């Protein structure tokens, strides 16, 4: 069974797109803010603060690296 719609019927149809998910984005954002609070809060000068900002952006890479390094030792 096939249904063919002509162009006049398509004008009356509204396409509704629902986006679900996005919780990982929220967790990542919370992680970034936490990393910034950790690294920038302990900075003694501007250079360490700027480095802390960059570390805050790339904290998952540091986390994965440390976990893999830990697993390799065992």
mmCIF file as gemmi writes it, N, C-alpha and C atoms, coordinates in Angstrom:
data_model
loop_
_atom_site.group_PDB
_atom_site.id
_atom_site.type_symbol
_atom_site.label_atom_id
_atom_site.label_alt_id
_atom_site.label_comp_id
_atom_site.label_asym_id
_atom_site.label_entity_id
_atom_site.label_seq_id
_atom_site.pdbx_PDB_ins_code
_atom_site.Cartn_x
_atom_site.Cartn_y
_atom_site.Cartn_z
_atom_site.occupancy
_atom_site.B_iso_or_equiv
_atom_site.pdbx_formal_charge
_atom_site.auth_seq_id
_atom_site.auth_asym_id
_atom_site.pdbx_PDB_model_num
ATOM 1 N N . UNK Axp A 1 ? 0.847 -1.174 0 1 0 ? 1 A 1
ATOM 2 C CA . UNK Axp A 1 ? 0 0 0 1 0 ? 1 A 1
ATOM 3 C C . UNK Axp A 1 ? 0.888 1.232 0 1 0 ? 1 A 1
ATOM 4 N N . UNK Axp A 2 ? 0.73 2.067 -0.977 1 0 ? 2 A 1
ATOM 5 C CA . UNK Axp A 2 ? 1.508 3.297 -1.051 1 0 ? 2 A 1
ATOM 6 C C . UNK Axp A 2 ? 0.555 4.475 -1.069 1 0 ? 2 A 1
ATOM 7 N N . UNK Axp A 3 ? 1.013 5.544 -0.507 1 0 ? 3 A 1
ATOM 8 C CA . UNK Axp A 3 ? 0.205 6.766 -0.491 1 0 ? 3 A 1
ATOM 9 C C . UNK Axp A 3 ? 0.98 7.839 -1.237 1 0 ? 3 A 1
ATOM 10 N N . UNK Axp A 4 ? 0.406 8.365 -2.239 1 0 ? 4 A 1
ATOM 11 C CA . UNK Axp A 4 ? 1.02 9.431 -3.002 1 0 ? 4 A 1
ATOM 12 C C . UNK Axp A 4 ? 0.354 10.747 -2.633 1 0 ? 4 A 1
ATOM 13 N N . UNK Axp A 5 ? 1.171 11.734 -2.294 1 0 ? 5 A 1
ATOM 14 C CA . UNK Axp A 5 ? 0.662 13.055 -1.966 1 0 ? 5 A 1
ATOM 15 C C . UNK Axp A 5 ? 1.02 14.009 -3.086 1 0 ? 5 A 1
ATOM 16 N N . UNK Axp A 6 ? 0.072 14.778 -3.49 1 0 ? 6 A 1
ATOM 17 C CA . UNK Axp A 6 ? 0.385 15.782 -4.501 1 0 ? 6 A 1
ATOM 18 C C . UNK Axp A 6 ? 0.823 17.065 -3.797 1 0 ? 6 A 1
ATOM 19 N N . UNK Axp A 7 ? 1.427 18 -4.507 1 0 ? 7 A 1
ATOM 20 C CA . UNK Axp A 7 ? 1.989 19.199 -3.873 1 0 ? 7 A 1
ATOM 21 C C . UNK Axp A 7 ? 0.973 20.031 -3.089 1 0 ? 7 A 1
ATOM 22 N N . UNK Axp A 8 ? -0.277 20.031 -3.466 1 0 ? 8 A 1
ATOM 23 C CA . UNK Axp A 8 ? -1.255 20.817 -2.717 1 0 ? 8 A 1
ATOM 24 C C . UNK Axp A 8 ? -1.514 20.191 -1.342 1 0 ? 8 A 1
ATOM 25 N N . UNK Axp A 9 ? -1.436 18.886 -1.243 1 0 ? 9 A 1
ATOM 26 C CA . UNK Axp A 9 ? -1.619 18.232 0.056 1 0 ? 9 A 1
ATOM 27 C C . UNK Axp A 9 ? -0.403 18.451 0.952 1 0 ? 9 A 1
ATOM 28 N N . UNK Axp A 10 ? 0.787 18.605 0.374 1 0 ? 10 A 1
ATOM 29 C CA . UNK Axp A 10 ? 1.992 18.812 1.163 1 0 ? 10 A 1
ATOM 30 C C . UNK Axp A 10 ? 2.013 20.179 1.828 1 0 ? 10 A 1
ATOM 31 N N . UNK Axp A 11 ? 1.364 21.173 1.225 1 0 ? 11 A 1
ATOM 32 C CA . UNK Axp A 11 ? 1.343 22.517 1.803 1 0 ? 11 A 1
ATOM 33 C C . UNK Axp A 11 ? 0.597 22.526 3.124 1 0 ? 11 A 1
ATOM 34 N N . UNK Axp A 12 ? -0.421 21.711 3.252 1 0 ? 12 A 1
ATOM 35 C CA . UNK Axp A 12 ? -1.233 21.712 4.46 1 0 ? 12 A 1
ATOM 36 C C . UNK Axp A 12 ? -0.601 20.893 5.583 1 0 ? 12 A 1
ATOM 37 N N . UNK Axp A 13 ? 0.347 20.068 5.266 1 0 ? 13 A 1
ATOM 38 C CA . UNK Axp A 13 ? 0.987 19.22 6.271 1 0 ? 13 A 1
ATOM 39 C C . UNK Axp A 13 ? 2.103 19.994 6.968 1 0 ? 13 A 1
ATOM 40 N N . UNK Axp A 14 ? 2.133 19.885 8.285 1 0 ? 14 A 1
ATOM 41 C CA . UNK Axp A 14 ? 3.21 20.487 9.056 1 0 ? 14 A 1
ATOM 42 C C . UNK Axp A 14 ? 4.107 19.376 9.566 1 0 ? 14 A 1
ATOM 43 N N . UNK Axp A 15 ? 5.378 19.581 9.379 1 0 ? 15 A 1
ATOM 44 C CA . UNK Axp A 15 ? 6.344 18.607 9.856 1 0 ? 15 A 1
ATOM 45 C C . UNK Axp A 15 ? 6.814 19.061 11.229 1 0 ? 15 A 1
ATOM 46 N N . UNK Axp A 16 ? 6.659 18.192 12.192 1 0 ? 16 A 1
ATOM 47 C CA . UNK Axp A 16 ? 7.078 18.519 13.544 1 0 ? 16 A 1
ATOM 48 C C . UNK Axp A 16 ? 8.274 17.642 13.901 1 0 ? 16 A 1
ATOM 49 N N . UNK Axp A 17 ? 9.385 18.302 14.194 1 0 ? 17 A 1
ATOM 50 C CA . UNK Axp A 17 ? 10.613 17.592 14.522 1 0 ? 17 A 1
ATOM 51 C C . UNK Axp A 17 ? 10.83 17.727 16.026 1 0 ? 17 A 1
ATOM 52 N N . UNK Axp A 18 ? 10.98 16.606 16.669 1 0 ? 18 A 1
ATOM 53 C CA . UNK Axp A 18 ? 11.23 16.604 18.112 1 0 ? 18 A 1
ATOM 54 C C . UNK Axp A 18 ? 12.655 16.15 18.35 1 0 ? 18 A 1
ATOM 55 N N . UNK Axp A 19 ? 13.372 16.924 19.12 1 0 ? 19 A 1
ATOM 56 C CA . UNK Axp A 19 ? 14.744 16.591 19.459 1 0 ? 19 A 1
ATOM 57 C C . UNK Axp A 19 ? 14.761 16.136 20.9 1 0 ? 19 A 1
ATOM 58 N N . UNK Axp A 20 ? 15.214 14.941 21.119 1 0 ? 20 A 1
ATOM 59 C CA . UNK Axp A 20 ? 15.307 14.425 22.47 1 0 ? 20 A 1
ATOM 60 C C . UNK Axp A 20 ? 16.751 14.09 22.763 1 0 ? 20 A 1
ATOM 61 N N . UNK Axp A 21 ? 17.085 14.172 23.999 1 0 ? 21 A 1
ATOM 62 C CA . UNK Axp A 21 ? 18.452 13.88 24.398 1 0 ? 21 A 1
ATOM 63 C C . UNK Axp A 21 ? 19.147 15.159 24.796 1 0 ? 21 A 1
ATOM 64 N N . UNK Axp A 22 ? 20.429 15.202 24.602 1 0 ? 22 A 1
ATOM 65 C CA . UNK Axp A 22 ? 21.198 16.389 24.936 1 0 ? 22 A 1
ATOM 66 C C . UNK Axp A 22 ? 21.681 16.41 26.374 1 0 ? 22 A 1
ATOM 67 N N . UNK Axp A 23 ? 21.438 15.35 27.133 1 0 ? 23 A 1
ATOM 68 C CA . UNK Axp A 23 ? 21.886 15.34 28.512 1 0 ? 23 A 1
ATOM 69 C C . UNK Axp A 23 ? 23.401 15.274 28.603 1 0 ? 23 A 1
ATOM 70 N N . UNK Axp A 24 ? 24.041 14.673 27.615 1 0 ? 24 A 1
ATOM 71 C CA . UNK Axp A 24 ? 25.505 14.626 27.642 1 0 ? 24 A 1
ATOM 72 C C . UNK Axp A 24 ? 26.096 16.023 27.471 1 0 ? 24 A 1
ATOM 73 N N . UNK Axp A 25 ? 25.421 16.883 26.716 1 0 ? 25 A 1
ATOM 74 C CA . UNK Axp A 25 ? 25.878 18.266 26.578 1 0 ? 25 A 1
ATOM 75 C C . UNK Axp A 25 ? 25.842 18.979 27.926 1 0 ? 25 A 1
ATOM 76 N N . UNK Axp A 26 ? 24.813 18.721 28.699 1 0 ? 26 A 1
ATOM 77 C CA . UNK Axp A 26 ? 24.673 19.342 30.006 1 0 ? 26 A 1
ATOM 78 C C . UNK Axp A 26 ? 25.761 18.855 30.953 1 0 ? 26 A 1
ATOM 79 N N . UNK Axp A 27 ? 26.021 17.574 30.942 1 0 ? 27 A 1
ATOM 80 C CA . UNK Axp A 27 ? 27.071 17.016 31.805 1 0 ? 27 A 1
ATOM 81 C C . UNK Axp A 27 ? 28.429 17.585 31.414 1 0 ? 27 A 1
ATOM 82 N N . UNK Axp A 28 ? 28.681 17.705 30.117 1 0 ? 28 A 1
ATOM 83 C CA . UNK Axp A 28 ? 29.949 18.271 29.652 1 0 ? 28 A 1
ATOM 84 C C . UNK Axp A 28 ? 30.079 19.731 30.095 1 0 ? 28 A 1
ATOM 85 N N . UNK Axp A 29 ? 28.996 20.494 29.999 1 0 ? 29 A 1
ATOM 86 C CA . UNK Axp A 29 ? 29.034 21.899 30.405 1 0 ? 29 A 1
ATOM 87 C C . UNK Axp A 29 ? 29.298 22.024 31.901 1 0 ? 29 A 1
ATOM 88 N N . UNK Axp A 30 ? 28.664 21.191 32.701 1 0 ? 30 A 1
ATOM 89 C CA . UNK Axp A 30 ? 28.914 21.222 34.146 1 0 ? 30 A 1
ATOM 90 C C . UNK Axp A 30 ? 30.371 20.855 34.424 1 0 ? 30 A 1
ATOM 91 N N . UNK Axp A 31 ? 30.891 19.897 33.681 1 0 ? 31 A 1
ATOM 92 C CA . UNK Axp A 31 ? 32.297 19.524 33.836 1 0 ? 31 A 1
ATOM 93 C C . UNK Axp A 31 ? 33.234 20.655 33.477 1 0 ? 31 A 1
ATOM 94 N N . UNK Axp A 32 ? 32.913 21.396 32.431 1 0 ? 32 A 1
ATOM 95 C CA . UNK Axp A 32 ? 33.741 22.54 32.031 1 0 ? 32 A 1
ATOM 96 C C . UNK Axp A 32 ? 33.748 23.596 33.124 1 0 ? 32 A 1
ATOM 97 N N . UNK Axp A 33 ? 32.578 23.931 33.65 1 0 ? 33 A 1
ATOM 98 C CA . UNK Axp A 33 ? 32.514 24.952 34.708 1 0 ? 33 A 1
ATOM 99 C C . UNK Axp A 33 ? 33.253 24.498 35.959 1 0 ? 33 A 1
ATOM 100 N N . UNK Axp A 34 ? 33.12 23.218 36.29 1 0 ? 34 A 1
ATOM 101 C CA . UNK Axp A 34 ? 33.852 22.692 37.437 1 0 ? 34 A 1
ATOM 102 C C . UNK Axp A 34 ? 35.349 22.718 37.232 1 0 ? 34 A 1
ATOM 103 N N . UNK Axp A 35 ? 35.79 22.361 36.025 1 0 ? 35 A 1
ATOM 104 C CA . UNK Axp A 35 ? 37.225 22.386 35.724 1 0 ? 35 A 1
ATOM 105 C C . UNK Axp A 35 ? 37.756 23.81 35.742 1 0 ? 35 A 1
ATOM 106 N N . UNK Axp A 36 ? 36.977 24.744 35.217 1 0 ? 36 A 1
ATOM 107 C CA . UNK Axp A 36 ? 37.406 26.149 35.267 1 0 ? 36 A 1
ATOM 108 C C . UNK Axp A 36 ? 37.518 26.632 36.701 1 0 ? 36 A 1
ATOM 109 N N . UNK Axp A 37 ? 36.547 26.279 37.54 1 0 ? 37 A 1
ATOM 110 C CA . UNK Axp A 37 ? 36.612 26.691 38.941 1 0 ? 37 A 1
ATOM 111 C C . UNK Axp A 37 ? 37.845 26.086 39.609 1 0 ? 37 A 1
ATOM 112 N N . UNK Axp A 38 ? 38.157 24.844 39.268 1 0 ? 38 A 1
ATOM 113 C CA . UNK Axp A 38 ? 39.315 24.183 39.866 1 0 ? 38 A 1
ATOM 114 C C . UNK Axp A 38 ? 40.622 24.802 39.389 1 0 ? 38 A 1
ATOM 115 N N . UNK Axp A 39 ? 40.811 24.877 38.076 1 0 ? 39 A 1
ATOM 116 C CA . UNK Axp A 39 ? 42.088 25.334 37.531 1 0 ? 39 A 1
ATOM 117 C C . UNK Axp A 39 ? 42.296 26.835 37.689 1 0 ? 39 A 1
ATOM 118 N N . UNK Axp A 40 ? 41.298 27.626 37.38 1 0 ? 40 A 1
ATOM 119 C CA . UNK Axp A 40 ? 41.456 29.081 37.46 1 0 ? 40 A 1
ATOM 120 C C . UNK Axp A 40 ? 41.484 29.542 38.915 1 0 ? 40 A 1
ATOM 121 N N . UNK Axp A 41 ? 40.736 28.854 39.772 1 0 ? 41 A 1
ATOM 122 C CA . UNK Axp A 41 ? 40.743 29.217 41.187 1 0 ? 41 A 1
ATOM 123 C C . UNK Axp A 41 ? 42.094 29.014 41.849 1 0 ? 41 A 1
ATOM 124 N N . UNK Axp A 42 ? 42.903 28.128 41.333 1 0 ? 42 A 1
ATOM 125 C CA . UNK Axp A 42 ? 44.226 27.859 41.899 1 0 ? 42 A 1
ATOM 126 C C . UNK Axp A 42 ? 45.354 28.583 41.162 1 0 ? 42 A 1
ATOM 127 N N . UNK Axp A 43 ? 44.991 29.383 40.17 1 0 ? 43 A 1
ATOM 128 C CA . UNK Axp A 43 ? 46.004 30.096 39.382 1 0 ? 43 A 1
ATOM 129 C C . UNK Axp A 43 ? 46.61 31.23 40.199 1 0 ? 43 A 1
ATOM 130 N N . UNK Axp A 44 ? 47.932 31.378 40.072 1 0 ? 44 A 1
ATOM 131 C CA . UNK Axp A 44 ? 48.636 32.427 40.801 1 0 ? 44 A 1
ATOM 132 C C . UNK Axp A 44 ? 48.866 33.671 39.951 1 0 ? 44 A 1
ATOM 133 N N . UNK Axp A 45 ? 48.832 33.517 38.627 1 0 ? 45 A 1
ATOM 134 C CA . UNK Axp A 45 ? 49.015 34.665 37.745 1 0 ? 45 A 1
ATOM 135 C C . UNK Axp A 45 ? 48.171 34.465 36.484 1 0 ? 45 A 1
ATOM 136 N N . UNK Axp A 46 ? 48.252 35.441 35.596 1 0 ? 46 A 1
ATOM 137 C CA . UNK Axp A 46 ? 47.424 35.405 34.389 1 0 ? 46 A 1
ATOM 138 C C . UNK Axp A 46 ? 47.758 34.211 33.505 1 0 ? 46 A 1
ATOM 139 N N . UNK Axp A 47 ? 49.03 33.89 33.409 1 0 ? 47 A 1
ATOM 140 C CA . UNK Axp A 47 ? 49.45 32.78 32.543 1 0 ? 47 A 1
ATOM 141 C C . UNK Axp A 47 ? 48.833 31.46 33.03 1 0 ? 47 A 1
ATOM 142 N N . UNK Axp A 48 ? 48.88 31.203 34.315 1 0 ? 48 A 1
ATOM 143 C CA . UNK Axp A 48 ? 48.284 29.988 34.849 1 0 ? 48 A 1
ATOM 144 C C . UNK Axp A 48 ? 46.765 30.006 34.687 1 0 ? 48 A 1
ATOM 145 N N . UNK Axp A 49 ? 46.164 31.172 34.787 1 0 ? 49 A 1
ATOM 146 C CA . UNK Axp A 49 ? 44.719 31.287 34.572 1 0 ? 49 A 1
ATOM 147 C C . UNK Axp A 49 ? 44.326 30.982 33.144 1 0 ? 49 A 1
ATOM 148 N N . UNK Axp A 50 ? 45.119 31.486 32.195 1 0 ? 50 A 1
ATOM 149 C CA . UNK Axp A 50 ? 44.852 31.201 30.778 1 0 ? 50 A 1
ATOM 150 C C . UNK Axp A 50 ? 45.049 29.721 30.481 1 0 ? 50 A 1
ATOM 151 N N . UNK Axp A 51 ? 46.086 29.13 31.059 1 0 ? 51 A 1
ATOM 152 C CA . UNK Axp A 51 ? 46.313 27.697 30.893 1 0 ? 51 A 1
ATOM 153 C C . UNK Axp A 51 ? 45.176 26.904 31.537 1 0 ? 51 A 1
ATOM 154 N N . UNK Axp A 52 ? 44.687 27.377 32.674 1 0 ? 52 A 1
ATOM 155 C CA . UNK Axp A 52 ? 43.544 26.733 33.331 1 0 ? 52 A 1
ATOM 156 C C . UNK Axp A 52 ? 42.285 26.801 32.489 1 0 ? 52 A 1
ATOM 157 N N . UNK Axp A 53 ? 42.102 27.9 31.774 1 0 ? 53 A 1
ATOM 158 C CA . UNK Axp A 53 ? 40.947 28.017 30.874 1 0 ? 53 A 1
ATOM 159 C C . UNK Axp A 53 ? 41.024 26.959 29.779 1 0 ? 53 A 1
ATOM 160 N N . UNK Axp A 54 ? 42.2 26.785 29.182 1 0 ? 54 A 1
ATOM 161 C CA . UNK Axp A 54 ? 42.367 25.777 28.13 1 0 ? 54 A 1
ATOM 162 C C . UNK Axp A 54 ? 42.225 24.361 28.683 1 0 ? 54 A 1
ATOM 163 N N . UNK Axp A 55 ? 42.781 24.125 29.857 1 0 ? 55 A 1
ATOM 164 C CA . UNK Axp A 55 ? 42.636 22.807 30.476 1 0 ? 55 A 1
ATOM 165 C C . UNK Axp A 55 ? 41.167 22.513 30.753 1 0 ? 55 A 1
ATOM 166 N N . UNK Axp A 56 ? 40.413 23.538 31.133 1 0 ? 56 A 1
ATOM 167 C CA . UNK Axp A 56 ? 38.986 23.352 31.381 1 0 ? 56 A 1
ATOM 168 C C . UNK Axp A 56 ? 38.23 22.932 30.138 1 0 ? 56 A 1
ATOM 169 N N . UNK Axp A 57 ? 38.648 23.407 28.987 1 0 ? 57 A 1
ATOM 170 C CA . UNK Axp A 57 ? 37.995 23.019 27.738 1 0 ? 57 A 1
ATOM 171 C C . UNK Axp A 57 ? 38.294 21.572 27.365 1 0 ? 57 A 1
ATOM 172 N N . UNK Axp A 58 ? 39.5 21.122 27.679 1 0 ? 58 A 1
ATOM 173 C CA . UNK Axp A 58 ? 39.943 19.804 27.24 1 0 ? 58 A 1
ATOM 174 C C . UNK Axp A 58 ? 40.041 18.797 28.379 1 0 ? 58 A 1
ATOM 175 N N . UNK Axp A 59 ? 39.279 19.006 29.447 1 0 ? 59 A 1
ATOM 176 C CA . UNK Axp A 59 ? 39.366 18.1 30.594 1 0 ? 59 A 1
ATOM 177 C C . UNK Axp A 59 ? 39.012 16.652 30.251 1 0 ? 59 A 1
ATOM 178 N N . UNK Axp A 60 ? 38.1 16.351 29.312 1 0 ? 60 A 1
ATOM 179 C CA . UNK Axp A 60 ? 37.846 14.935 29.024 1 0 ? 60 A 1
ATOM 180 C C . UNK Axp A 60 ? 39.077 14.223 28.453 1 0 ? 60 A 1
ATOM 181 N N . UNK Axp A 61 ? 39.884 14.935 27.686 1 0 ? 61 A 1
ATOM 182 C CA . UNK Axp A 61 ? 41.091 14.326 27.13 1 0 ? 61 A 1
ATOM 183 C C . UNK Axp A 61 ? 42.062 13.959 28.25 1 0 ? 61 A 1
ATOM 184 N N . UNK Axp A 62 ? 42.209 14.841 29.233 1 0 ? 62 A 1
ATOM 185 C CA . UNK Axp A 62 ? 43.072 14.532 30.37 1 0 ? 62 A 1
ATOM 186 C C . UNK Axp A 62 ? 42.528 13.341 31.156 1 0 ? 62 A 1
ATOM 187 N N . UNK Axp A 63 ? 41.231 13.302 31.326 1 0 ? 63 A 1
ATOM 188 C CA . UNK Axp A 63 ? 40.6 12.208 32.069 1 0 ? 63 A 1
ATOM 189 C C . UNK Axp A 63 ? 40.829 10.868 31.376 1 0 ? 63 A 1
ATOM 190 N N . UNK Axp A 64 ? 40.576 10.817 30.093 1 0 ? 64 A 1
ATOM 191 C CA . UNK Axp A 64 ? 40.758 9.569 29.344 1 0 ? 64 A 1
ATOM 192 C C . UNK Axp A 64 ? 42.225 9.148 29.355 1 0 ? 64 A 1
ATOM 193 N N . UNK Axp A 65 ? 43.119 10.093 29.203 1 0 ? 65 A 1
ATOM 194 C CA . UNK Axp A 65 ? 44.547 9.777 29.215 1 0 ? 65 A 1
ATOM 195 C C . UNK Axp A 65 ? 44.956 9.156 30.55 1 0 ? 65 A 1
ATOM 196 N N . UNK Axp A 66 ? 44.515 9.755 31.647 1 0 ? 66 A 1
ATOM 197 C CA . UNK Axp A 66 ? 44.873 9.238 32.966 1 0 ? 66 A 1
ATOM 198 C C . UNK Axp A 66 ? 44.268 7.857 33.214 1 0 ? 66 A 1
ATOM 199 N N . UNK Axp A 67 ? 43.041 7.645 32.769 1 0 ? 67 A 1
ATOM 200 C CA . UNK Axp A 67 ? 42.411 6.332 32.946 1 0 ? 67 A 1
ATOM 201 C C . UNK Axp A 67 ? 43.152 5.271 32.133 1 0 ? 67 A 1
ATOM 202 N N . UNK Axp A 68 ? 43.493 5.577 30.906 1 0 ? 68 A 1
ATOM 203 C CA . UNK Axp A 68 ? 44.222 4.613 30.08 1 0 ? 68 A 1
ATOM 204 C C . UNK Axp A 68 ? 45.624 4.341 30.632 1 0 ? 68 A 1
ATOM 205 N N . UNK Axp A 69 ? 46.254 5.376 31.143 1 0 ? 69 A 1
ATOM 206 C CA . UNK Axp A 69 ? 47.567 5.186 31.748 1 0 ? 69 A 1
ATOM 207 C C . UNK Axp A 69 ? 47.461 4.296 32.996 1 0 ? 69 A 1
ATOM 208 N N . UNK Axp A 70 ? 46.423 4.5 33.793 1 0 ? 70 A 1
ATOM 209 C CA . UNK Axp A 70 ? 46.201 3.655 34.977 1 0 ? 70 A 1
ATOM 210 C C . UNK Axp A 70 ? 45.937 2.214 34.581 1 0 ? 70 A 1
ATOM 211 N N . UNK Axp A 71 ? 45.132 1.995 33.564 1 0 ? 71 A 1
ATOM 212 C CA . UNK Axp A 71 ? 44.817 0.641 33.136 1 0 ? 71 A 1
ATOM 213 C C . UNK Axp A 71 ? 46.026 -0.072 32.515 1 0 ? 71 A 1
ATOM 214 N N . UNK Axp A 72 ? 46.915 0.684 31.914 1 0 ? 72 A 1
ATOM 215 C CA . UNK Axp A 72 ? 48.098 0.096 31.299 1 0 ? 72 A 1
ATOM 216 C C . UNK Axp A 72 ? 49.082 -0.412 32.349 1 0 ? 72 A 1
ATOM 217 N N . UNK Axp A 73 ? 49.131 0.23 33.508 1 0 ? 73 A 1
ATOM 218 C CA . UNK Axp A 73 ? 50.048 -0.171 34.572 1 0 ? 73 A 1
ATOM 219 C C . UNK Axp A 73 ? 49.694 -1.523 35.165 1 0 ? 73 A 1
ATOM 220 N N . UNK Axp A 74 ? 48.43 -1.86 35.176 1 0 ? 74 A 1
ATOM 221 C CA . UNK Axp A 74 ? 48.008 -3.114 35.819 1 0 ? 74 A 1
ATOM 222 C C . UNK Axp A 74 ? 48.26 -4.327 34.991 1 0 ? 74 A 1
